[in-house]
Amino acid sequence: MCVGSSPSVPAAPEIQAAPQEQDQAVVDARDEETRRRRAANGRASTLLTGAQGDTSAANTSGKTLLGQ
């Protein structure tokens, strides 16, 4: 148990805020790059299976705790 004075704590350094402004040319370049990548993917980015669909066997086992 400490009976004397409390230990001295150094002051925390000031934290500088990140700049909130962005150069318009940088924003435009980023948006153009995003648009270009999305256009390059086309519809292929939304297709999860091939032309035959999902050919794996369905899991139709017995009861589950949630679906009793």
KOLVO-917436 format. One line per field, with one value per residue: residue number from 1; y, z, x of N, C-alpha, C in turn; residue in one letter. Coordinates in steps of 0.1 Angstrom, whole numbers. Layout:
% KOLVO-917436
pos: c(NUM  ...) .
n_north: c(Y  ...) .
n_up: c(Z  ...) .
n_east: c(X  ...) .
ca_north: c(Y  ...) .
ca_up: c(Z  ...) .
ca_east: c(X  ...) .
c_north: c(Y  ...) .
c_up: c(Z  ...) .
c_east: c(X  ...) .
code: c(A  ...) .
***
This chain:
% KOLVO-917436
pos: c(1  2  3  4  5  6  7  8  9  10  11  12  13  14  15  16  17  18  19  20  21  22  23  24  25  26  27  28  29  30  31  32  33  34  35  36  37  38  39  40  41  42  43  44  45  46  47  48  49  50  51  52  53  54  55  56  57  58  59  60  61  62  63  64  65  66  67  68) .
n_north: c(-12  22  49  74  102  102  85  104  112  113  138  132  131  155  148  148  158  140  152  165  173  165  162  172  160  136  123  121  104  81  74  70  48  28  26  17  -8  -21  -22  -38  -63  -69  -88  -112  -110  -114  -139  -170  -197  -222  -227  -250  -249  -256  -286  -303  -327  -322  -314  -333  -344  -358  -344  -311  -291  -265  -267  -285) .
n_up: c(0  -9  9  6  -17  -49  -79  -105  -136  -170  -194  -220  -255  -280  -304  -338  -361  -390  -423  -438  -464  -498  -528  -558  -582  -575  -563  -585  -602  -586  -586  -614  -618  -602  -616  -641  -634  -625  -649  -664  -652  -657  -663  -653  -627  -611  -615  -600  -605  -631  -666  -663  -638  -603  -597  -576  -550  -530  -496  -477  -452  -421  -393  -381  -354  -355  -374  -365) .
n_east: c(8  6  15  25  28  10  21  38  24  33  23  0  9  -1  -26  -26  -51  -63  -60  -89  -96  -96  -78  -94  -87  -75  -97  -114  -98  -97  -124  -128  -111  -124  -149  -139  -129  -152  -166  -150  -153  -180  -209  -200  -191  -214  -223  -225  -224  -219  -230  -245  -256  -260  -248  -244  -252  -282  -283  -302  -306  -318  -337  -330  -318  -328  -348  -369) .
ca_north: c(0  34  59  87  108  93  87  114  106  123  143  126  140  159  140  157  152  137  162  161  177  157  169  167  151  123  117  117  93  69  70  64  34  19  24  9  -22  -27  -24  -49  -75  -71  -97  -123  -108  -118  -154  -179  -211  -222  -228  -262  -246  -263  -300  -311  -333  -314  -319  -335  -353  -357  -331  -303  -284  -253  -271  -296) .
ca_up: c(0  -9  18  2  -29  -61  -89  -115  -149  -180  -202  -233  -266  -287  -316  -349  -369  -404  -432  -443  -477  -508  -541  -567  -593  -569  -561  -599  -606  -579  -591  -627  -617  -597  -627  -651  -629  -625  -663  -669  -647  -664  -656  -647  -612  -604  -618  -590  -611  -646  -674  -659  -625  -592  -599  -564  -543  -519  -482  -473  -441  -411  -386  -374  -342  -359  -382  -360) .
ca_east: c(0  13  10  30  22  8  32  36  21  36  12  -1  12  -13  -29  -30  -62  -60  -66  -102  -98  -89  -76  -104  -81  -73  -110  -118  -90  -102  -137  -127  -105  -134  -158  -133  -128  -165  -170  -142  -159  -192  -219  -193  -190  -226  -225  -218  -223  -217  -242  -253  -261  -254  -250  -241  -264  -287  -282  -316  -306  -329  -341  -320  -323  -336  -360  -377) .
c_north: c(12  44  73  93  98  95  97  107  117  126  136  135  144  151  149  150  150  148  157  165  168  164  163  158  137  116  112  105  80  64  64  50  24  16  15  -6  -29  -31  -36  -62  -78  -80  -109  -122  -112  -132  -162  -193  -210  -224  -240  -260  -254  -278  -309  -316  -324  -321  -321  -345  -350  -343  -324  -296  -273  -257  -282  -294) .
c_up: c(0  0  14  -10  -40  -71  -100  -129  -160  -189  -215  -244  -274  -300  -327  -357  -383  -412  -438  -458  -487  -521  -551  -578  -587  -567  -575  -604  -599  -584  -605  -627  -612  -608  -638  -647  -629  -640  -669  -664  -654  -656  -649  -632  -605  -606  -608  -595  -625  -653  -669  -645  -614  -593  -587  -558  -532  -506  -477  -461  -431  -404  -381  -362  -345  -366  -377  -361) .
c_east: c(9  7  14  22  19  19  28  34  24  24  12  2  -1  -14  -33  -41  -58  -66  -79  -104  -90  -89  -87  -99  -79  -86  -115  -111  -94  -115  -137  -121  -116  -144  -152  -132  -141  -170  -162  -147  -172  -202  -212  -191  -202  -229  -218  -217  -221  -230  -251  -259  -254  -258  -247  -254  -269  -286  -297  -316  -317  -331  -328  -326  -332  -349  -369  -391) .
code: c(M  C  V  G  S  S  P  S  V  P  A  A  P  E  I  Q  A  A  P  Q  E  Q  D  Q  A  V  V  D  A  R  D  E  E  T  R  R  R  R  A  A  N  G  R  A  S  T  L  L  T  G  A  Q  G  D  T  S  A  A  N  T  S  G  K  T  L  L  G  Q) .
***
